[in-house]
Amino acid sequence: MRITLDIPDAMFHRLLDDVPLPQMALVEYRMETPAPIDDVAEAVHATVRRAEIAGAVRPGARIAIGVGSRGVARLGEMVRALVAALRDLGADPFVIPAMGSHGGATADGQREVIARLGVDETSVGAPVIASMETEEIGRTTDGIAVRLDRAALGADGIVFVARVKPHTAFRGSYESGLAKMIAIGLGKQSGAAACHAAGFGDMARRVPLLAEVALATAPILFGLATIENAYDRPFHVEAIPAGAILAREPELLDRARAAMARVPFEQLDVMVIDRIGKNISGDGADPNITGKYPTPFATGGPRVTKQLALDLTDETEGNANGIGTADLTTARAVAKMSLAQTYPNGLTSTVVGPTAIPMILPDDRLALQAAILTCNPVGPEPRVMRIADTLTLGEFMVSGSLLEDVARDRALTIIEVPRPLVFDTNGALLDLGTPGRIAVGARAG
């Protein structure tokens, strides 16, 4: 399912062509954050060689490795190293997708998702077994069914890779990370639906409850946790024995929250995001960065009046979940939107707002003019920030109205003075989609 559009271009030009666009400066953001790991493969081997981890792996055992769909930096390297480390211990590993309803809630779709993230049989050196079939392994004290991937349950042991980070829709001791990967990722669509059934207001309670049952019942050996710094590079990798996961994860979440990137402005009239996608965040653009959350159960970030999403990443394969948190978008982004890929997220999570389609404008220029026209600026000029995506904050653009804020922040340096934005003949901003390099004025071309 895809959407076709009949957009009244003449009407938009009549109403918006006279809206002035601010000149924009290119800014470098030097964020204080932990140093990244240079040799990720060695870090994985070192943590798996620890006695409490290696001792849990029986020679000859078939081990299922759960791999999710989130934007985990250097995921392919980590999984390849984990496969090798398990083989060094005499085990026979294979990979399973562990991502709830993502990939259109189909086995082939989930296999394709992890392949695009660098995890396939050739790249990691182990078979990939994808299935949506699950089995009930128990119930929580209040009767919630706990389900896990059938192929994983048929193995002698289960391990998984998970990035620990603040969630985009709720707050608790366990957000995105190990417990959630057990409860939702390994549970496939049916497990995800059970966890989301009462809404995100109950997620902080449900995630550890479901994980606790799975840890007590399923042959889970350990989880490989990774934490990323403000530049989305792993700075900590740790294999955690199954029995220690629930005790250890809250500490890792605190470290992740302290290290994450933040927009260095408290209030913005317009935030322009060049691209969104599931490979960037579960919500297309991370609300922890944008301040625009899909539920009332999470807070933080800047106050943004109008958010503009210009395009979808190629890697998201039409999954536009999160586009509904934007106020405006473009015909280009909506034309790439696949309802079959997007809607399973809303139906499984029970939060349909992020799958809604915002006001659609013919091109980037008109979309930005519409955002400026409707933002009701706090000051005499709109405060506009443009980012490539929420994983790429090392460089961004700001309007002249934000330059005083930039001057007061020692982490920010102006790379190029304010210049007019550059559009191509189709009204698209130049260099759209190039990580960490956004075109202004003389830089274009």
Secondary structure, DSSP 8 states (H G I E B T S, - for coil): -B------HHHHHHHHTTS----EEEEEE--------S-HHHHHHHHHTSHHHHTT--TT-EEEEEE--S--TTHHHHHHHHHHHHHHTT-EEEEEE--TTTGGGSHHHHHHHHHHTT-SHHHHTS-B-----EEEEEE-TT--EEEEEHHHHTSSEEEEEEE-B--SS--SSS-BSHHHIIIIITTHHHHHHHHHTT-GGGHHHHHHHHHHHHHHHS-EEEEEEEEE-TTS-EEEEEEEEGGGHHHHHHHHHHHHHHHS---S-SEEEEEEES-B-TTT-TTSS-HHHHS--SSTT---S-EEEEEEE--B-STTTT--TTGGGSSEEEHHHHHT-BHHHHHHHHHHHS--GGGS--EEESSHHHHHHHHHHHS--SSSS--EEEESBTTB-SEEEEEGGGHHHHHH-TTEEEEEEEE---B-TTS-BTTTT-TT----GGG--
